[in-house]
Amino acid sequence: MAYDIVFFLAPDDEAAAETRLRGPGETFESVTCRFIEPDSAIAEWDMYFQEPSAEAPPLEQVYAWRPWPAWVTEPLNDGVEVFALPKQLTRALAKASSAELEELTSRWTARLWSEDGDEMTDDDLLAVLQGVARLAESAVNTGGGLYIWSF
């Protein structure tokens, strides 16, 4: 589980990779959250938009989902990762309705609660997802990318 997660906009993979050591900071527009598995969250979100359902799929199905988020920088032993959201997910988030974001949040929250219980993040997950959707819309409009930095 990542302690700090930052979803952020960057013009390209090279600019995103440069955030590896220090994080995106205030250089890039971002949304932060804590204590989630960002790669499995991205897979679950992508799965939702390709196969909409209010019911969460089995965890094994989430782990087997492709495309998995692509690393922009290879993870090292320090636990820091930078990866890109799949383009189709970025486009889906950019055009998602409020109802879709609410249903996805409900499904995602149920999964996190079943996995983490009392250790689950205390972030407002709907606000996180809405913020990421706004970043996705900006990425689509500007031709940049949507990335995640996590530690």
PEDA-V847981 format. One record per residue. N is the residue number from 1. SS is DSSP state (hx for helix, st for strand, lp for the rest). Layout:
BEGIN
n->N ss->SS
n->N ss->SS
END
This chain:
BEGIN
n->1 ss->lp
n->2 ss->st
n->3 ss->st
n->4 ss->st
n->5 ss->st
n->6 ss->st
n->7 ss->st
n->8 ss->st
n->9 ss->st
n->10 ss->st
n->11 ss->lp
n->12 ss->lp
n->13 ss->hx
n->14 ss->hx
n->15 ss->hx
n->16 ss->hx
n->17 ss->hx
n->18 ss->lp
n->19 ss->lp
n->20 ss->lp
n->21 ss->lp
n->22 ss->lp
n->23 ss->lp
n->24 ss->lp
n->25 ss->lp
n->26 ss->lp
n->27 ss->lp
n->28 ss->lp
n->29 ss->lp
n->30 ss->st
n->31 ss->st
n->32 ss->st
n->33 ss->st
n->34 ss->st
n->35 ss->st
n->36 ss->st
n->37 ss->lp
n->38 ss->hx
n->39 ss->hx
n->40 ss->hx
n->41 ss->hx
n->42 ss->hx
n->43 ss->hx
n->44 ss->hx
n->45 ss->hx
n->46 ss->hx
n->47 ss->hx
n->48 ss->hx
n->49 ss->hx
n->50 ss->hx
n->51 ss->lp
n->52 ss->lp
n->53 ss->lp
n->54 ss->lp
n->55 ss->lp
n->56 ss->lp
n->57 ss->lp
n->58 ss->lp
n->59 ss->hx
n->60 ss->hx
n->61 ss->hx
n->62 ss->hx
n->63 ss->hx
n->64 ss->lp
n->65 ss->lp
n->66 ss->lp
n->67 ss->lp
n->68 ss->lp
n->69 ss->lp
n->70 ss->st
n->71 ss->st
n->72 ss->st
n->73 ss->st
n->74 ss->lp
n->75 ss->lp
n->76 ss->lp
n->77 ss->lp
n->78 ss->lp
n->79 ss->lp
n->80 ss->lp
n->81 ss->st
n->82 ss->st
n->83 ss->st
n->84 ss->st
n->85 ss->lp
n->86 ss->lp
n->87 ss->hx
n->88 ss->hx
n->89 ss->hx
n->90 ss->hx
n->91 ss->hx
n->92 ss->hx
n->93 ss->hx
n->94 ss->hx
n->95 ss->hx
n->96 ss->lp
n->97 ss->lp
n->98 ss->hx
n->99 ss->hx
n->100 ss->hx
n->101 ss->hx
n->102 ss->hx
n->103 ss->hx
n->104 ss->hx
n->105 ss->hx
n->106 ss->hx
n->107 ss->hx
n->108 ss->hx
n->109 ss->hx
n->110 ss->hx
n->111 ss->hx
n->112 ss->hx
n->113 ss->hx
n->114 ss->hx
n->115 ss->hx
n->116 ss->hx
n->117 ss->hx
n->118 ss->hx
n->119 ss->hx
n->120 ss->lp
n->121 ss->lp
n->122 ss->lp
n->123 ss->lp
n->124 ss->lp
n->125 ss->hx
n->126 ss->hx
n->127 ss->hx
n->128 ss->hx
n->129 ss->hx
n->130 ss->hx
n->131 ss->hx
n->132 ss->hx
n->133 ss->hx
n->134 ss->hx
n->135 ss->hx
n->136 ss->hx
n->137 ss->hx
n->138 ss->hx
n->139 ss->hx
n->140 ss->hx
n->141 ss->hx
n->142 ss->hx
n->143 ss->lp
n->144 ss->lp
n->145 ss->st
n->146 ss->st
n->147 ss->st
n->148 ss->st
n->149 ss->st
n->150 ss->st
n->151 ss->lp
END
